[in-house]
Amino acid sequence: CKDFGGVQILKNIDFELKKGEIHGIVGQNGAGKSVFMKILDGVYKKSSGRMLIEGKEVSFQSPIDAKKAGIGMVFQELSLIPNLTVAKNIFLNREPRKGPIIDDAKMIKSSSETLNSLGIDINPKAILKDLSISYKQIVEIAKVVSHNCKIVIMDEPTASLGQSEAKLLFDTVKKLKEKSISIIYISHHLKEIFEICDRVTVLRDGQKILTDETKKLDMSVLVEAMLGKKIVQTINFNPDNIIDRNNKPMLEVKDLNIGGTEKISFKLWPGEVLGFAGLLGAGQEKIIQSIFGIEPKLSKELFLQGKKVTIKKPEDSLKYKITMVPEDRQTHGLIVDQTIKDNTVLSILDKLKKFIFFKEKKAREISKKYVKDLNIATTSIFKKIRLLSGGNQQKVVIAKNLAADPDVMILNDPNVGVDIGSKKDILQLIRDFSDSGKSSIFISSEFEELARICDRVLVMKNNIIVKEFIRKETEELTESMIMHAAQ
């Protein structure tokens, strides 16, 4: 059991992890998964109950105690230092030494071996801040794996990884299993649970709902156990939203050069959700960064409703009513120590100022509206962002975007680290935004999401567009079609 200030968070959970087992833990945000894992890792102390490793009772006062007992954890939030090299991050506070001097050669060699065991080619001498978020996540995993633990806890390890990187991670997890290392694997991606886990435990409202072998379960049973009800996954399309591709586009990009063998041109029409699909590094992120002014040096011509515009920085995008939901919400989308209200109105502060006064009442009204409209689970608009679940944090990012009243909203993998119920809500929000006559550009590492809500999908390889899929009434757009084109 675990309680905070008298409020019980975990209630009489019994959990068994077998030697050499990959055991999945699933549940909605707020189910108690992270608290449970942090107790196992020594971050939190249990309020009651017993914990045994190989039959011996243990009690951890800190993560150092857990590491001594052979437990390591890969957290969803990165615990790395941006200005250090990859190797120094992997061996932070335990650097190999020759006498009093750090043995850099040995550290680099050992780091390279660990990364190679993950199937990833990252230069150990590279500075961490220069890596993409995906590669930073891999370094985080390498840091824990390098401890040679008996038990490795992975909290959403593929949240920032593309499909090819995720497959390499799965191979590594299986190699750890072959060495009789036990894995506790937390993921919102239920397909991953069925792909690599031997057993799965479902938590809901701080309680264990079921534990069983994955081969005896199916997706519907797992989802119903997580939610306590059956969930309807259908995304509603507005039948009155007819996309006229003979009319003036909302956005047009011409001759964008992102380093491929040919330049990129495409149009985005009112009422449309345009998806970009591709494996990690295929070029889809360069496109949205160029449009939004993050990478202004990439040459192109940009037109909004037929008028040529120049966007050199994100502030220019906002002026032209283009907003973006970033991939890394905690770093680039939110101020986590500020409230829901403060974050929601960040994009419209100028509109809420009158001379030296701030329209506090109006700010509260706007925040309350989006909390209600987006079904953000909170007791107050004054609740701090860091106290919200990942799904609700992401809804606040979208609320901040919608408050700016954009004509074009760009969404970069908005469902990363989001529970299954919130995922459906967010996909419906994107669909509703475009069905209102606005336009969305949507990137997702889950091709199934693109197939569910997009009117068109442009598939990328090697920084060029290789395939276009258009949703038609007579032809279904499927995950399989997109996946095959992206390989």
Secondary structure, DSSP 8 states (H G I E B T S, - for coil): -EEETTEEEE-S------TT-EEEEE--TTSSHHHHHHHHTTSS--SS---EETTEE---SSHHHHHHTTEEEE-SS----TTSBHHHHHTTT---EETTEE-HHHHHHHHHHHHHHTT----TTSBGGGS-HHHHHHHHHHHHHTT--SEEEEESTTTT--HHHHHHHHHHHHHHHHTT-EEEEE-S-HHHHHHH-SEEEEEETTEEEEEEEGGG--HHHHHHHHHSS---------TT----TTS--SEEEEEE-SSSSS-EEEEE-TT-EEEEE-STTSSHHHHHHHHHTSSTTS--EEEETTEEE---SHHHHHHTTEEEE-S-IIIII--TTSBHHHHHTGGGTGGGEETTEE-HHHHHHHHHHHHHHTT---S-TTSBGGGS-HHHHHHHHHHHHHHT--SEEEEESTTTT--HHHHHHHHHHHHHHHHTT-EEEEE-S-HHHHHHH-SEEEEEETTEEEEEEE-BTTB---HHHHHHHH-
